[in-house]
Amino acid sequence: MCNGSRTYDMTVDYVRGSNKSWLVAVTLSALLGTLGIDRCYMGHYWAGVLKAVTVGGFGIWSVIDCMLIAADVFRPAGEVW
């Protein structure tokens, strides 16, 4: 039997779900990745602009992004699928 007063502080960080589709992100990355459309779709707007200016990081950035999105490593900004 417990006669003491106990308090618990339970703080939980809230991560909102995303209205973005993984399949759409992979498709955009594969087809329009060099234009930075995939990054803009995921909410990383400045990275999308930089990617467009460098033509997908001379193609290397586009291939890496496509693999990261397909492997579910790169996600929307501040969200989860």
C-alpha positions in Angstrom: 0.0 0.0 0.0 1.3 3.4 -0.9 0.5 6.4 1.3 2.8 9.0 -0.4 1.8 11.6 -2.9 3.3 11.2 -6.3 3.3 13.4 -9.3 4.5 12.6 -12.7 5.5 15.0 -15.4 4.8 13.4 -18.8 5.7 15.7 -21.6 5.5 14.3 -25.1 6.6 16.1 -28.2 3.9 16.2 -30.8 4.9 15.4 -34.4 2.1 16.0 -36.8 1.3 13.6 -39.6 1.8 14.6 -43.2 -0.6 15.1 -46.0 2.2 14.3 -48.4 2.3 11.0 -50.2 5.5 8.9 -50.3 4.7 7.6 -53.8 4.2 11.1 -55.1 7.5 12.2 -53.6 9.4 9.2 -55.1 7.7 9.9 -58.5 8.5 13.6 -58.4 12.1 12.8 -57.4 12.6 10.3 -60.3 11.0 12.5 -63.0 11.6 16.1 -61.9 14.4 15.8 -59.4 16.8 17.9 -61.3 14.4 20.8 -61.1 14.1 20.6 -57.3 10.3 19.9 -57.5 10.7 17.0 -55.0 12.4 19.2 -52.4 9.7 21.8 -52.7 7.0 19.2 -52.4 8.6 18.0 -49.2 8.6 21.5 -47.7 12.3 22.2 -48.1 11.8 25.2 -50.4 15.2 26.8 -50.3 16.9 23.5 -50.9 14.6 23.0 -53.9 15.6 26.4 -55.3 19.3 25.6 -54.8 18.8 22.2 -56.4 17.1 23.8 -59.4 19.8 26.4 -59.9 22.5 23.7 -59.8 20.4 21.4 -62.0 20.1 18.8 -59.4 23.6 19.2 -58.1 24.9 18.3 -61.6 22.7 15.2 -61.4 24.4 13.7 -58.3 22.1 15.4 -55.8 19.1 14.2 -57.8 20.2 10.5 -57.7 21.0 10.7 -54.0 17.7 12.3 -53.2 15.8 9.7 -55.2 17.5 6.9 -53.2 16.9 8.7 -49.9 13.2 9.3 -50.5 12.7 5.7 -51.8 14.4 4.3 -48.7 12.2 6.5 -46.5 15.2 8.3 -45.0 14.4 11.8 -46.3 11.0 13.0 -45.0 8.8 16.1 -45.2 10.0 19.1 -43.2 8.9 18.8 -39.6 6.5 15.9 -40.3 6.2 12.2 -40.6 4.5 10.2 -43.4 
